[in-house]
Amino acid sequence: MALRLIVPFAMAVALAACAPNAANMTSPNAETPWHPNGHEDRIWSVQGRSEPPPPGSPRSFGVPADPTLAVLPQTPDIDPRRHYRLAELIDVAQRNNPATRAAWQRAREAALAVGMIEATFLPVITANVIAGRQTVSTPLPVPIGSQRYFETTTDGVSPSIALQWLLFDFGRRAALAEAARHGATAANVLFNAEHQKLIFDVTRAYYVHGAAMARARIAGEALRNSTAIRSAVEARQARGLATSVEVAQARQQVAQAELRRVQAEGQQRDTYQALISAMGVNPTLRLQVEDAGQRPLPDAPDLPVDDMIGLALARRPDVMASYQALRASNAGIAAARAEFLPSVFVAGALASGQGSFNASGLPTIGQQATGSGVLFGATVPLYDSGLRAARLRQAEAQAAAAENTFRRTQNVAVGEIVAAGNALRTALESHRAASALASAASTTYDAALAAYRNGVGTVTAATAADSGLLDARQAQAEAHAAALIGAANLAFVVGTLTSRDAAP
């Protein structure tokens, strides 16, 4: 008897001692770096644990290295020798971007929530088995021979099957199922929205990178133009027709053009990295991107804003998801109201029991019994300290907030469409003006350089024409990219940027 009590007590004491020992997993104070000391999970079992620094050394708050964290995902379907167009880049992004995969998992989670609620319409059947043995020792008032205790032993097995089924609840489960279905629809809509956003992000980054490539190309051309001016000045100096000031001015222009070329190439590398980041692939990936800087643009059109607004409000994912959230919150009000009404249920059980009874070595007495029953009942909530009323008011407040959110989403969508249309029109008009300016600046540069070579112009006019040509060409390239980005943005806010082939 004593041993039976000591063993559970010792186990309880051992388990209680584990709680204080868990504090050893952290640093002893706020000023001391943490180092693994063996009390953690086997995180560093393969890599090995870092040892604390010797006394007197500088405190280091680094953590042990885990080489498994340095493994980056690969993109096996990339050909580094191929020049990728925009549609191909979008296709790669849609296959590899983790954001779209996460949105897909959220949609699956919402769909499973619908199934979980619909399962409550069906009965719940459970199987139970209870088995055990019990021994009781009772001291005898008068010993009988060598027997001082009267022992009884009882053992047995009792299997059973139980059924519980909620038959009627005045539409509470139906309202919850409707709310879940609206939530699942919203999650699926947002999954498509994530793909639309990915298409737009890649498109925008692609055209920004194209503008950077154009600026780098123009900076290279400007460097060649400046070099041509310097060569002309040095040639005149060799004939005694140019001063040292003119030579210094020409060389300064070359140095300035070289600086602009270096900066433009740095911007090109930055925009390439932004494009890779928008695609969601390995940041160290190297691929060739096709230059879209020469793509022709149309004239500024008259955009039918009212038609675009109607189209956007009917198909924009954020507006549709907001509306589904509104409908789900209205279903939540119906579910909260149903809690005030009774519920009807049915319960049943089928059980069987088999056991034996043994008293102080007497013959064993076997027992076996079976039973079954079906019960119908109803529960009627009477008083709950205002809990159901508070839930109803909460559901009504959520529905009101969802309606306001839906209206705000509509207004934001309309504002984005108007702004996107204005931005596209401005970009197209700017490109037309910048193209005319670049043409005029090119003529001016050619004339200024020819005049200087013929001795009738100045180096100041030639370098000024070179700078003006560079600025005009860069403005033209930026306006070209802005027009393409504006067209993509307009398609995105209207809700028509739905595939890689829809990118402008």
Beta strands, then each sheet from edge to edge (+ up, - down):
strand 1: 83-84
strand 2: 124-144
strand 3: 147-168
strand 4: 288-289
strand 5: 343-359
strand 6: 365-379
sheet 1: 1+ 4+
sheet 2: 2+ 3- 5+ 6-
end
